Amino acid sequence: MERRIYSSAKYRYEDRVLFFIVPLFPVSFIIDILGFHYYHLHLTGILAYLCAFVFSLPILGFIFVFGLYLAEETDEYERALCVQSMLWGIGATLAVTTFWGSLEKFAQVPRLDVTWVQFLFLGVMGIALLVNRWRYR
Amino acid sequence: MKNRLRVLRAERGWSQADLAERLDVSRQSVNAIETGKFDPSLPLAFKLARLFETTIEGIFSDEIQG
């Protein structure tokens, strides 16, 4: 008898990440590297807003797809693991950015480019997911 | 929370994967509930009770799992 490994919600989530979110990351970085680091574009008006939106699409899309997964997942244990991991990601992001903000204010450390904060969130969330799976194995 | 899931499952000769399939959850979920690392929701506890033809108290007790 063939057994399922994941819930159907998880397969849908993986497909959405693989086919919609992952391809958005190179697009976003091509805009960043070519537009701002290579050609030194100084965009204004609607084009500037459009570029900003496209650059943030991967993380916005990921949050949307992850929310959809949490809504569709019927396995409450899997859902609990994901929610816990996301809370770790949010907590770490909030803690680090708040502390860095204080450092900028009081210790004049270099200004943090907040567009990179998404990788802190995703990284901590990913590590927390692995740690949680190991804890509850 | 302490539970008799492993015993009840063994009585029927079911593996964790068999039980997971009957409950429509992952095998990891069954393992986490069985080892007391994850407490199921009330709907899942009712589902378990119906499956084993017993009450929720017949499976779970509020003692801490050792």
N, CA and C atoms of all chains as a GROMACS GRO file, in nm:
protein
  609
    1MET      N    1   0.085  -0.120   0.000
    1MET     CA    2   0.000   0.000   0.000
    1MET      C    3   0.089   0.126   0.000
    2GLU      N    4   0.055   0.216  -0.088
    2GLU     CA    5   0.136   0.338  -0.097
    2GLU      C    6   0.096   0.434   0.015
    3ARG      N    7   0.196   0.482   0.089
    3ARG     CA    8   0.166   0.573   0.200
    3ARG      C    9   0.205   0.715   0.161
    4ARG      N   10   0.128   0.809   0.211
    4ARG     CA   11   0.164   0.947   0.184
    4ARG      C   12   0.276   0.986   0.280
    5ILE      N   13   0.364   1.071   0.232
    5ILE     CA   14   0.472   1.118   0.317
    5ILE      C   15   0.433   1.252   0.378
    6TYR      N   16   0.374   1.336   0.296
    6TYR     CA   17   0.328   1.467   0.343
    6TYR      C   18   0.180   1.482   0.319
    7SER      N   19   0.123   1.585   0.378
    7SER     CA   20  -0.016   1.617   0.350
    7SER      C   21  -0.022   1.682   0.211
    8SER      N   22  -0.141   1.681   0.151
    8SER     CA   23  -0.154   1.743   0.018
    8SER      C   24  -0.126   1.894   0.026
    9ALA      N   25  -0.157   1.953   0.142
    9ALA     CA   26  -0.129   2.097   0.160
    9ALA      C   27   0.020   2.125   0.149
   10LYS      N   28   0.100   2.032   0.203
   10LYS     CA   29   0.245   2.052   0.199
   10LYS      C   30   0.298   2.040   0.056
   11TYR      N   31   0.243   1.948  -0.021
   11TYR     CA   32   0.284   1.935  -0.161
   11TYR      C   33   0.248   2.063  -0.238
   12ARG      N   34   0.128   2.115  -0.211
   12ARG     CA   35   0.087   2.238  -0.280
   12ARG      C   36   0.179   2.354  -0.240
   13TYR      N   37   0.213   2.361  -0.111
   13TYR     CA   38   0.303   2.466  -0.061
   13TYR      C   39   0.439   2.457  -0.130
   14GLU      N   40   0.493   2.334  -0.139
   14GLU     CA   41   0.624   2.316  -0.203
   14GLU      C   42   0.620   2.354  -0.350
   15ASP      N   43   0.511   2.317  -0.418
   15ASP     CA   44   0.497   2.355  -0.560
   15ASP      C   45   0.491   2.506  -0.576
   16ARG      N   46   0.415   2.570  -0.489
   16ARG     CA   47   0.402   2.717  -0.498
   16ARG      C   48   0.536   2.785  -0.474
   17VAL      N   49   0.611   2.736  -0.373
   17VAL     CA   50   0.743   2.795  -0.344
   17VAL      C   51   0.836   2.773  -0.462
   18LEU      N   52   0.838   2.649  -0.512
   18LEU     CA   53   0.930   2.613  -0.620
   18LEU      C   54   0.901   2.686  -0.750
   19PHE      N   55   0.774   2.695  -0.786
   19PHE     CA   56   0.740   2.750  -0.918
   19PHE      C   57   0.707   2.900  -0.918
   20PHE      N   58   0.672   2.956  -0.803
   20PHE     CA   59   0.637   3.099  -0.800
   20PHE      C   60   0.737   3.183  -0.720
   21ILE      N   61   0.781   3.132  -0.606
   21ILE     CA   62   0.865   3.215  -0.518
   21ILE      C   63   1.013   3.207  -0.557
   22VAL      N   64   1.064   3.086  -0.575
   22VAL     CA   65   1.207   3.070  -0.606
   22VAL      C   66   1.247   3.148  -0.732
   23PRO      N   67   1.169   3.141  -0.842
   23PRO     CA   68   1.208   3.220  -0.961
   23PRO      C   69   1.206   3.372  -0.939
   24LEU      N   70   1.133   3.417  -0.838
   24LEU     CA   71   1.126   3.562  -0.814
   24LEU      C   72   1.256   3.618  -0.755
   25PHE      N   73   1.331   3.532  -0.682
   25PHE     CA   74   1.454   3.580  -0.618
   25PHE      C   75   1.558   3.628  -0.720
   26PRO      N   76   1.588   3.548  -0.826
   26PRO     CA   77   1.685   3.600  -0.926
   26PRO      C   78   1.638   3.728  -0.993
   27VAL      N   79   1.507   3.737  -1.022
   27VAL     CA   80   1.453   3.859  -1.086
   27VAL      C   81   1.479   3.979  -0.996
   28SER      N   82   1.451   3.959  -0.868
   28SER     CA   83   1.467   4.068  -0.772
   28SER      C   84   1.615   4.109  -0.761
   29PHE      N   85   1.706   4.011  -0.766
   29PHE     CA   86   1.848   4.045  -0.754
   29PHE      C   87   1.906   4.102  -0.883
   30ILE      N   88   1.851   4.062  -0.996
   30ILE     CA   89   1.895   4.122  -1.122
   30ILE      C   90   1.860   4.270  -1.121
   31ILE      N   91   1.739   4.301  -1.074
   31ILE     CA   92   1.698   4.442  -1.063
   31ILE      C   93   1.793   4.517  -0.971
   32ASP      N   94   1.825   4.457  -0.858
   32ASP     CA   95   1.911   4.522  -0.760
   32ASP      C   96   2.053   4.541  -0.814
   33ILE      N   97   2.111   4.432  -0.865
   33ILE     CA   98   2.252   4.437  -0.908
   33ILE      C   99   2.270   4.522  -1.035
   34LEU      N  100   2.187   4.492  -1.137
   34LEU     CA  101   2.200   4.568  -1.262
   34LEU      C  102   2.157   4.714  -1.245
   35GLY      N  103   2.040   4.730  -1.186
   35GLY     CA  104   1.982   4.864  -1.177
   35GLY      C  105   2.054   4.958  -1.084
   36PHE      N  106   2.097   4.907  -0.970
   36PHE     CA  107   2.148   5.000  -0.870
   36PHE      C  108   2.300   4.992  -0.848
   37HIS      N  109   2.356   4.872  -0.869
   37HIS     CA  110   2.500   4.860  -0.844
   37HIS      C  111   2.581   4.874  -0.973
   38TYR      N  112   2.523   4.833  -1.088
   38TYR     CA  113   2.598   4.837  -1.215
   38TYR      C  114   2.568   4.965  -1.292
   39TYR      N  115   2.440   4.990  -1.314
   39TYR     CA  116   2.404   5.109  -1.394
   39TYR      C  117   2.381   5.234  -1.307
   40HIS      N  118   2.379   5.216  -1.177
   40HIS     CA  119   2.357   5.327  -1.082
   40HIS      C  120   2.235   5.412  -1.120
   41LEU      N  121   2.126   5.342  -1.144
   41LEU     CA  122   2.003   5.413  -1.184
   41LEU      C  123   1.949   5.495  -1.067
   42HIS      N  124   1.899   5.610  -1.098
   42HIS     CA  125   1.831   5.690  -0.997
   42HIS      C  126   1.688   5.706  -1.042
   43LEU      N  127   1.611   5.604  -1.014
   43LEU     CA  128   1.473   5.601  -1.063
   43LEU      C  129   1.387   5.697  -0.983
   44THR      N  130   1.287   5.747  -1.050
   44THR     CA  131   1.191   5.834  -0.981
   44THR      C  132   1.049   5.794  -1.024
   45GLY      N  133   0.954   5.845  -0.951
   45GLY     CA  134   0.814   5.825  -0.988
   45GLY      C  135   0.767   5.681  -0.982
   46ILE      N  136   0.677   5.648  -1.073
   46ILE     CA  137   0.611   5.518  -1.072
   46ILE      C  138   0.710   5.403  -1.092
   47LEU      N  139   0.816   5.427  -1.173
   47LEU     CA  140   0.916   5.323  -1.199
   47LEU      C  141   0.992   5.285  -1.071
   48ALA      N  142   1.020   5.384  -0.989
   48ALA     CA  143   1.088   5.360  -0.862
   48ALA      C  144   1.001   5.274  -0.771
   49TYR      N  145   0.873   5.308  -0.766
   49TYR     CA  146   0.780   5.232  -0.681
   49TYR      C  147   0.764   5.090  -0.734
   50LEU      N  148   0.762   5.077  -0.867
   50LEU     CA  149   0.746   4.946  -0.931
   50LEU      C  150   0.867   4.857  -0.900
   51CYS      N  151   0.988   4.916  -0.911
   51CYS     CA  152   1.110   4.841  -0.880
   51CYS      C  153   1.111   4.798  -0.733
   52ALA      N  154   1.072   4.887  -0.645
   52ALA     CA  155   1.067   4.855  -0.502
   52ALA      C  156   0.970   4.740  -0.477
   53PHE      N  157   0.858   4.743  -0.546
   53PHE     CA  158   0.758   4.637  -0.530
   53PHE      C  159   0.810   4.503  -0.582
   54VAL      N  160   0.872   4.506  -0.700
   54VAL     CA  161   0.925   4.381  -0.760
   54VAL      C  162   1.037   4.325  -0.672
   55PHE      N  163   1.121   4.414  -0.617
   55PHE     CA  164   1.231   4.368  -0.532
   55PHE      C  165   1.179   4.298  -0.407
   56SER      N  166   1.066   4.345  -0.354
   56SER     CA  167   1.013   4.283  -0.231
   56SER      C  168   0.912   4.172  -0.259
   57LEU      N  169   0.886   4.144  -0.387
   57LEU     CA  170   0.788   4.039  -0.422
   57LEU      C  171   0.822   3.900  -0.366
   58PRO      N  172   0.950   3.856  -0.370
   58PRO     CA  173   0.978   3.721  -0.318
   58PRO      C  174   0.933   3.701  -0.173
   59ILE      N  175   0.968   3.797  -0.087
   59ILE     CA  176   0.934   3.778   0.055
   59ILE      C  177   0.783   3.799   0.077
   60LEU      N  178   0.724   3.894   0.005
   60LEU     CA  179   0.578   3.914   0.017
   60LEU      C  180   0.505   3.788  -0.030
   61GLY      N  181   0.555   3.734  -0.142
   61GLY     CA  182   0.496   3.611  -0.197
   61GLY      C  183   0.513   3.494  -0.102
   62PHE      N  184   0.632   3.485  -0.040
   62PHE     CA  185   0.657   3.375   0.052
   62PHE      C  186   0.562   3.383   0.172
   63ILE      N  187   0.545   3.503   0.226
   63ILE     CA  188   0.456   3.519   0.342
   63ILE      C  189   0.313   3.479   0.304
   64PHE      N  190   0.271   3.518   0.184
   64PHE     CA  191   0.136   3.484   0.136
   64PHE      C  192   0.123   3.331   0.120
   65VAL      N  193   0.222   3.270   0.054
   65VAL     CA  194   0.218   3.124   0.029
   65VAL      C  195   0.224   3.047   0.161
   66PHE      N  196   0.304   3.096   0.255
   66PHE     CA  197   0.316   3.029   0.384
   66PHE      C  198   0.184   3.040   0.462
   67GLY      N  199   0.123   3.158   0.455
   67GLY     CA  200  -0.008   3.178   0.519
   67GLY      C  201  -0.112   3.084   0.461
   68LEU      N  202  -0.108   3.070   0.329
   68LEU     CA  203  -0.201   2.980   0.259
   68LEU      C  204  -0.180   2.836   0.306
   69TYR      N  205  -0.052   2.800   0.321
   69TYR     CA  206  -0.020   2.664   0.369
   69TYR      C  207  -0.076   2.641   0.510
   70LEU      N  208  -0.056   2.740   0.597
   70LEU     CA  209  -0.105   2.725   0.735
   70LEU      C  210  -0.257   2.711   0.738
   71ALA      N  211  -0.323   2.782   0.646
   71ALA     CA  212  -0.470   2.774   0.640
   71ALA      C  213  -0.516   2.639   0.585
   72GLU      N  214  -0.436   2.582   0.494
   72GLU     CA  215  -0.479   2.457   0.428
   72GLU      C  216  -0.434   2.332   0.501
   73GLU      N  217  -0.327   2.342   0.582
   73GLU     CA  218  -0.271   2.223   0.648
   73GLU      C  219  -0.370   2.166   0.750
   74THR      N  220  -0.402   2.039   0.734
   74THR     CA  221  -0.498   1.976   0.826
   74THR      C  222  -0.426   1.902   0.939
   75ASP      N  223  -0.296   1.878   0.923
   75ASP     CA  224  -0.219   1.810   1.028
   75ASP      C  225  -0.176   1.913   1.132
   76GLU      N  226  -0.243   1.909   1.248
   76GLU     CA  227  -0.219   2.014   1.347
   76GLU      C  228  -0.077   2.015   1.404
   77TYR      N  229  -0.013   1.899   1.407
   77TYR     CA  230   0.125   1.892   1.457
   77TYR      C  231   0.219   1.964   1.361
   78GLU      N  232   0.204   1.938   1.231
   78GLU     CA  233   0.286   2.005   1.130
   78GLU      C  234   0.263   2.156   1.135
   79ARG      N  235   0.136   2.193   1.152
   79ARG     CA  236   0.102   2.336   1.158
   79ARG      C  237   0.167   2.400   1.281
   80ALA      N  238   0.162   2.329   1.394
   80ALA     CA  239   0.221   2.383   1.517
   80ALA      C  240   0.372   2.403   1.502
   81LEU      N  241   0.438   2.306   1.436
   81LEU     CA  242   0.583   2.319   1.414
   81LEU      C  243   0.615   2.442   1.331
   82CYS      N  244   0.534   2.461   1.223
   82CYS     CA  245   0.558   2.576   1.134
   82CYS      C  246   0.532   2.708   1.204
   83VAL      N  247   0.425   2.713   1.284
   83VAL     CA  248   0.392   2.837   1.355
   83VAL      C  249   0.503   2.870   1.456
   84GLN      N  250   0.549   2.768   1.528
   84GLN     CA  251   0.658   2.789   1.625
   84GLN      C  252   0.782   2.842   1.555
   85SER      N  253   0.815   2.782   1.439
   85SER     CA  254   0.935   2.824   1.366
   85SER      C  255   0.921   2.967   1.316
   86MET      N  256   0.800   3.001   1.270
   86MET     CA  257   0.776   3.136   1.221
   86MET      C  258   0.789   3.237   1.336
   87LEU      N  259   0.742   3.198   1.454
   87LEU     CA  260   0.754   3.287   1.570
   87LEU      C  261   0.900   3.311   1.606
   88TRP      N  262   0.982   3.207   1.592
   88TRP     CA  263   1.127   3.224   1.615
   88TRP      C  264   1.184   3.324   1.515
   89GLY      N  265   1.144   3.309   1.389
   89GLY     CA  266   1.191   3.400   1.284
   89GLY      C  267   1.149   3.543   1.311
   90ILE      N  268   1.023   3.562   1.344
   90ILE     CA  269   0.971   3.697   1.371
   90ILE      C  270   1.040   3.756   1.495
   91GLY      N  271   1.053   3.673   1.600
   91GLY     CA  272   1.114   3.719   1.725
   91GLY      C  273   1.259   3.762   1.704
   92ALA      N  274   1.334   3.677   1.632
   92ALA     CA  275   1.476   3.707   1.609
   92ALA      C  276   1.490   3.834   1.525
   93THR      N  277   1.404   3.846   1.422
   93THR     CA  278   1.410   3.963   1.334
   93THR      C  279   1.381   4.091   1.413
   94LEU      N  280   1.278   4.084   1.495
   94LEU     CA  281   1.240   4.200   1.576
   94LEU      C  282   1.351   4.237   1.675
   95ALA      N  283   1.406   4.132   1.740
   95ALA     CA  284   1.511   4.157   1.840
   95ALA      C  285   1.635   4.218   1.776
   96VAL      N  286   1.681   4.158   1.666
   96VAL     CA  287   1.805   4.205   1.602
   96VAL      C  288   1.786   4.345   1.545
   97THR      N  289   1.675   4.368   1.474
   97THR     CA  290   1.656   4.500   1.412
   97THR      C  291   1.636   4.610   1.517
   98THR      N  292   1.566   4.576   1.626
   98THR     CA  293   1.547   4.675   1.732
   98THR      C  294   1.680   4.710   1.797
   99PHE      N  295   1.760   4.606   1.825
   99PHE     CA  296   1.890   4.628   1.888
   99PHE      C  297   1.981   4.708   1.793
  100TRP      N  298   1.977   4.670   1.664
  100TRP     CA  299   2.062   4.741   1.567
  100TRP      C  300   2.016   4.887   1.554
  101GLY      N  301   1.886   4.907   1.558
  101GLY     CA  302   1.832   5.044   1.554
  101GLY      C  303   1.881   5.127   1.670
  102SER      N  304   1.887   5.065   1.788
  102SER     CA  305   1.938   5.135   1.906
  102SER      C  306   2.086   5.167   1.890
  103LEU      N  307   2.159   5.071   1.830
  103LEU     CA  308   2.302   5.093   1.807
  103LEU      C  309   2.323   5.210   1.710
  104GLU      N  310   2.237   5.215   1.606
  104GLU     CA  311   2.248   5.325   1.509
  104GLU      C  312   2.224   5.459   1.578
  105LYS      N  313   2.128   5.458   1.670
  105LYS     CA  314   2.090   5.582   1.738
  105LYS      C  315   2.196   5.627   1.838
  106PHE      N  316   2.246   5.531   1.917
  106PHE     CA  317   2.334   5.571   2.028
  106PHE      C  318   2.482   5.548   2.002
  107ALA      N  319   2.514   5.448   1.918
  107ALA     CA  320   2.657   5.416   1.900
  107ALA      C  321   2.706   5.447   1.759
  108GLN      N  322   2.620   5.508   1.678
  108GLN     CA  323   2.656   5.549   1.540
  108GLN      C  324   2.717   5.435   1.458
  109VAL      N  325   2.661   5.313   1.473
  109VAL     CA  326   2.706   5.203   1.388
  109VAL      C  327   2.653   5.226   1.247
  110PRO      N  328   2.712   5.156   1.144
  110PRO     CA  329   2.662   5.178   1.007
  110PRO      C  330   2.514   5.147   0.993
  111ARG      N  331   2.448   5.219   0.904
  111ARG     CA  332   2.304   5.201   0.884
  111ARG      C  333   2.277   5.065   0.818
  112LEU      N  334   2.178   4.996   0.872
  112LEU     CA  335   2.142   4.863   0.820
  112LEU      C  336   2.047   4.879   0.702
  113ASP      N  337   2.082   4.809   0.591
  113ASP     CA  338   1.993   4.808   0.475
  113ASP      C  339   1.881   4.709   0.505
  114VAL      N  340   1.764   4.761   0.535
  114VAL     CA  341   1.655   4.675   0.585
  114VAL      C  342   1.602   4.576   0.481
  115THR      N  343   1.641   4.592   0.354
  115THR     CA  344   1.594   4.496   0.255
  115THR      C  345   1.656   4.357   0.279
  116TRP      N  346   1.766   4.353   0.357
  116TRP     CA  347   1.832   4.225   0.386
  116TRP      C  348   1.772   4.154   0.507
  117VAL      N  349   1.685   4.223   0.577
  117VAL     CA  350   1.625   4.166   0.698
  117VAL      C  351   1.545   4.038   0.665
  118GLN      N  352   1.493   4.032   0.541
  118GLN     CA  353   1.416   3.914   0.500
  118GLN      C  354   1.498   3.785   0.512
  119PHE      N  355   1.630   3.795   0.487
  119PHE     CA  356   1.712   3.674   0.494
  119PHE      C  357   1.736   3.631   0.639
  120LEU      N  358   1.736   3.729   0.729
  120LEU     CA  359   1.747   3.697   0.871
  120LEU      C  360   1.622   3.620   0.913
  121PHE      N  361   1.506   3.672   0.872
  121PHE     CA  362   1.378   3.607   0.905
  121PHE      C  363   1.373   3.465   0.848
  122LEU      N  364   1.402   3.452   0.719
  122LEU     CA  365   1.395   3.321   0.653
  122LEU      C  366   1.498   3.224   0.711
  123GLY      N  367   1.619   3.275   0.739
  123GLY     CA  368   1.726   3.190   0.793
  123GLY      C  369   1.691   3.136   0.930
  124VAL      N  370   1.647   3.226   1.020
  124VAL     CA  371   1.614   3.184   1.157
  124VAL      C  372   1.494   3.088   1.153
  125MET      N  373   1.397   3.119   1.068
  125MET     CA  374   1.279   3.034   1.057
  125MET      C  375   1.318   2.894   1.007
  126GLY      N  376   1.405   2.888   0.909
  126GLY     CA  377   1.450   2.759   0.855
  126GLY      C  378   1.525   2.678   0.959
  127ILE      N  379   1.616   2.745   1.032
  127ILE     CA  380   1.692   2.675   1.136
  127ILE      C  381   1.597   2.628   1.247
  128ALA      N  382   1.503   2.714   1.285
  128ALA     CA  383   1.408   2.678   1.391
  128ALA      C  384   1.323   2.557   1.350
  129LEU      N  385   1.288   2.550   1.223
  129LEU     CA  386   1.208   2.437   1.173
  129LEU      C  387   1.287   2.306   1.188
  130LEU      N  388   1.416   2.313   1.152
  130LEU     CA  389   1.501   2.194   1.164
  130LEU      C  390   1.517   2.154   1.312
  131VAL      N  391   1.542   2.255   1.397
  131VAL     CA  392   1.561   2.228   1.541
  131VAL      C  393   1.432   2.170   1.600
  132ASN      N  394   1.317   2.229   1.564
  132ASN     CA  395   1.188   2.180   1.616
  132ASN      C  396   1.162   2.036   1.574
  133ARG      N  397   1.192   2.006   1.448
  133ARG     CA  398   1.172   1.868   1.399
  133ARG      C  399   1.261   1.770   1.476
  134TRP      N  400   1.383   1.816   1.505
  134TRP     CA  401   1.476   1.732   1.579
  134TRP      C  402   1.427   1.713   1.723
  135ARG      N  403   1.377   1.822   1.784
  135ARG     CA  404   1.327   1.816   1.922
  135ARG      C  405   1.209   1.722   1.937
  136TYR      N  406   1.118   1.725   1.839
  136TYR     CA  407   0.995   1.646   1.849
  136TYR      C  408   1.003   1.515   1.773
  137ARG      N  409   1.122   1.476   1.729
  137ARG     CA  410   1.134   1.357   1.642
  137ARG      C  411   1.088   1.229   1.715
  138MET      N  412   0.133   1.527   2.900
  138MET     CA  413   0.015   1.444   2.922
  138MET      C  414   0.050   1.297   2.892
  139LYS      N  415   0.007   1.209   2.983
  139LYS     CA  416   0.036   1.066   2.967
  139LYS      C  417  -0.070   1.004   2.875
  140ASN      N  418  -0.031   0.905   2.795
  140ASN     CA  419  -0.131   0.839   2.711
  140ASN      C  420  -0.100   0.692   2.690
  141ARG      N  421  -0.204   0.617   2.649
  141ARG     CA  422  -0.192   0.472   2.629
  141ARG      C  423  -0.190   0.438   2.479
  142LEU      N  424  -0.152   0.535   2.400
  142LEU     CA  425  -0.161   0.518   2.255
  142LEU      C  426  -0.077   0.401   2.204
  143ARG      N  427   0.044   0.390   2.257
  143ARG     CA  428   0.134   0.284   2.211
  143ARG      C  429   0.075   0.146   2.241
  144VAL      N  430   0.017   0.134   2.361
  144VAL     CA  431  -0.043   0.006   2.404
  144VAL      C  432  -0.162  -0.027   2.315
  145LEU      N  433  -0.251   0.071   2.297
  145LEU     CA  434  -0.373   0.050   2.217
  145LEU      C  435  -0.337   0.014   2.072
  146ARG      N  436  -0.235   0.080   2.024
  146ARG     CA  437  -0.191   0.057   1.887
  146ARG      C  438  -0.133  -0.085   1.874
  147ALA      N  439  -0.052  -0.122   1.973
  147ALA     CA  440   0.011  -0.254   1.972
  147ALA      C  441  -0.094  -0.365   1.980
  148GLU      N  442  -0.199  -0.341   2.059
  148GLU     CA  443  -0.307  -0.441   2.073
  148GLU      C  444  -0.371  -0.473   1.938
  149ARG      N  445  -0.374  -0.374   1.852
  149ARG     CA  446  -0.434  -0.393   1.720
  149ARG      C  447  -0.331  -0.429   1.613
  150GLY      N  448  -0.208  -0.431   1.654
  150GLY     CA  449  -0.100  -0.465   1.560
  150GLY      C  450  -0.077  -0.358   1.454
  151TRP      N  451  -0.107  -0.234   1.490
  151TRP     CA  452  -0.087  -0.124   1.394
  151TRP      C  453   0.049  -0.060   1.415
  152SER      N  454   0.110  -0.020   1.306
  152SER     CA  455   0.233   0.059   1.316
  152SER      C  456   0.193   0.206   1.332
  153GLN      N  457   0.290   0.292   1.361
  153GLN     CA  458   0.261   0.436   1.369
  153GLN      C  459   0.207   0.486   1.236
  154ALA      N  460   0.263   0.433   1.127
  154ALA     CA  461   0.219   0.476   0.994
  154ALA      C  462   0.074   0.433   0.967
  155ASP      N  463   0.037   0.312   1.015
  155ASP     CA  464  -0.102   0.266   0.999
  155ASP      C  465  -0.198   0.362   1.070
  156LEU      N  466  -0.162   0.394   1.194
  156LEU     CA  467  -0.249   0.482   1.273
  156LEU      C  468  -0.257   0.620   1.209
  157ALA      N  469  -0.141   0.668   1.162
  157ALA     CA  470  -0.136   0.800   1.098
  157ALA      C  471  -0.231   0.805   0.978
  158GLU      N  472  -0.230   0.697   0.902
  158GLU     CA  473  -0.316   0.693   0.783
  158GLU      C  474  -0.464   0.696   0.823
  159ARG      N  475  -0.497   0.621   0.929
  159ARG     CA  476  -0.636   0.618   0.975
  159ARG      C  477  -0.681   0.754   1.030
  160LEU      N  478  -0.586   0.828   1.085
  160LEU     CA  479  -0.619   0.960   1.142
  160LEU      C  480  -0.605   1.073   1.041
  161ASP      N  481  -0.545   1.041   0.927
  161ASP     CA  482  -0.515   1.140   0.824
  161ASP      C  483  -0.418   1.248   0.876
  162VAL      N  484  -0.314   1.200   0.944
  162VAL     CA  485  -0.206   1.290   0.989
  162VAL      C  486  -0.073   1.225   0.950
  163SER      N  487   0.038   1.295   0.977
  163SER     CA  488   0.168   1.236   0.943
  163SER      C  489   0.212   1.138   1.052
  164ARG      N  490   0.304   1.048   1.016
  164ARG     CA  491   0.356   0.953   1.114
  164ARG      C  492   0.427   1.027   1.227
  165GLN      N  493   0.491   1.138   1.192
  165GLN     CA  494   0.562   1.219   1.292
  165GLN      C  495   0.463   1.271   1.398
  166SER      N  496   0.341   1.302   1.353
  166SER     CA  497   0.239   1.351   1.447
  166SER      C  498   0.206   1.242   1.549
  167VAL      N  499   0.186   1.120   1.498
  167VAL     CA  500   0.152   1.008   1.587
  167VAL      C  501   0.266   0.986   1.686
  168ASN      N  502   0.388   0.990   1.637
  168ASN     CA  503   0.504   0.970   1.724
  168ASN      C  504   0.511   1.079   1.830
  169ALA      N  505   0.488   1.205   1.790
  169ALA     CA  506   0.496   1.317   1.885
  169ALA      C  507   0.386   1.306   1.991
  170ILE      N  508   0.267   1.260   1.951
  170ILE     CA  509   0.158   1.245   2.049
  170ILE      C  510   0.190   1.128   2.143
  171GLU      N  511   0.236   1.019   2.084
  171GLU     CA  512   0.265   0.898   2.161
  171GLU      C  513   0.372   0.921   2.267
  172THR      N  514   0.473   0.998   2.231
  172THR     CA  515   0.583   1.024   2.325
  172THR      C  516   0.552   1.140   2.420
  173GLY      N  517   0.434   1.196   2.407
  173GLY     CA  518   0.391   1.303   2.497
  173GLY      C  519   0.454   1.437   2.468
  174LYS      N  520   0.517   1.451   2.349
  174LYS     CA  521   0.581   1.577   2.315
  174LYS      C  522   0.482   1.676   2.255
  175PHE      N  523   0.370   1.624   2.208
  175PHE     CA  524   0.268   1.711   2.148
  175PHE      C  525   0.131   1.664   2.196
  176ASP      N  526   0.054   1.760   2.248
  176ASP     CA  527  -0.082   1.729   2.293
  176ASP      C  528  -0.180   1.756   2.180
  177PRO      N  529  -0.261   1.656   2.143
  177PRO     CA  530  -0.354   1.678   2.032
  177PRO      C  531  -0.468   1.770   2.071
  178SER      N  532  -0.532   1.828   1.970
  178SER     CA  533  -0.649   1.912   1.994
  178SER      C  534  -0.765   1.822   2.034
  179LEU      N  535  -0.873   1.883   2.080
  179LEU     CA  536  -0.992   1.806   2.119
  179LEU      C  537  -1.051   1.727   2.001
  180PRO      N  538  -1.064   1.788   1.882
  180PRO     CA  539  -1.116   1.708   1.769
  180PRO      C  540  -1.032   1.585   1.738
  181LEU      N  541  -0.898   1.599   1.745
  181LEU     CA  542  -0.812   1.483   1.716
  181LEU      C  543  -0.821   1.380   1.828
  182ALA      N  544  -0.834   1.428   1.952
  182ALA     CA  545  -0.849   1.336   2.066
  182ALA      C  546  -0.979   1.256   2.052
  183PHE      N  547  -1.087   1.322   2.008
  183PHE     CA  548  -1.214   1.252   1.984
  183PHE      C  549  -1.201   1.150   1.872
  184LYS      N  550  -1.126   1.188   1.770
  184LYS     CA  551  -1.104   1.099   1.656
  184LYS      C  552  -1.031   0.972   1.703
  185LEU      N  553  -0.931   0.993   1.788
  185LEU     CA  554  -0.855   0.880   1.843
  185LEU      C  555  -0.945   0.791   1.929
  186ALA      N  556  -1.027   0.856   2.012
  186ALA     CA  557  -1.117   0.780   2.100
  186ALA      C  558  -1.215   0.696   2.019
  187ARG      N  559  -1.270   0.754   1.914
  187ARG     CA  560  -1.364   0.681   1.828
  187ARG      C  561  -1.294   0.564   1.758
  188LEU      N  562  -1.171   0.589   1.714
  188LEU     CA  563  -1.096   0.486   1.642
  188LEU      C  564  -1.066   0.366   1.733
  189PHE      N  565  -1.033   0.395   1.858
  189PHE     CA  566  -1.001   0.287   1.952
  189PHE      C  567  -1.123   0.243   2.033
  190GLU      N  568  -1.238   0.295   1.997
  190GLU     CA  569  -1.366   0.262   2.062
  190GLU      C  570  -1.357   0.274   2.214
  191THR      N  571  -1.307   0.388   2.257
  191THR     CA  572  -1.298   0.416   2.400
  191THR      C  573  -1.326   0.564   2.422
  192THR      N  574  -1.304   0.611   2.544
  192THR     CA  575  -1.325   0.753   2.572
  192THR      C  576  -1.190   0.825   2.565
  193ILE      N  577  -1.194   0.957   2.565
  193ILE     CA  578  -1.068   1.033   2.565
  193ILE      C  579  -0.989   1.001   2.692
  194GLU      N  580  -1.061   0.989   2.805
  194GLU     CA  581  -0.993   0.955   2.932
  194GLU      C  582  -0.934   0.815   2.928
  195GLY      N  583  -0.988   0.731   2.841
  195GLY     CA  584  -0.935   0.596   2.826
  195GLY      C  585  -0.801   0.594   2.754
  196ILE      N  586  -0.771   0.704   2.688
  196ILE     CA  587  -0.642   0.714   2.617
  196ILE      C  588  -0.547   0.810   2.688
  197PHE      N  589  -0.601   0.925   2.728
  197PHE     CA  590  -0.515   1.029   2.787
  197PHE      C  591  -0.545   1.048   2.936
  198SER      N  592  -0.441   1.076   3.011
  198SER     CA  593  -0.461   1.118   3.151
  198SER      C  594  -0.375   1.242   3.173
  199ASP      N  595  -0.415   1.325   3.270
  199ASP     CA  596  -0.342   1.453   3.285
  199ASP      C  597  -0.215   1.442   3.368
  200GLU      N  598  -0.168   1.320   3.390
  200GLU     CA  599  -0.036   1.305   3.454
  200GLU      C  600   0.071   1.343   3.352
  201ILE      N  601   0.186   1.388   3.405
  201ILE     CA  602   0.295   1.424   3.314
  201ILE      C  603   0.367   1.295   3.272
  202GLN      N  604   0.390   1.286   3.141
  202GLN     CA  605   0.459   1.168   3.088
  202GLN      C  606   0.603   1.163   3.136
  203GLY      N  607   0.646   1.050   3.192
  203GLY     CA  608   0.782   1.037   3.243
  203GLY      C  609   0.882   0.992   3.139
   0.00000   0.00000   0.00000
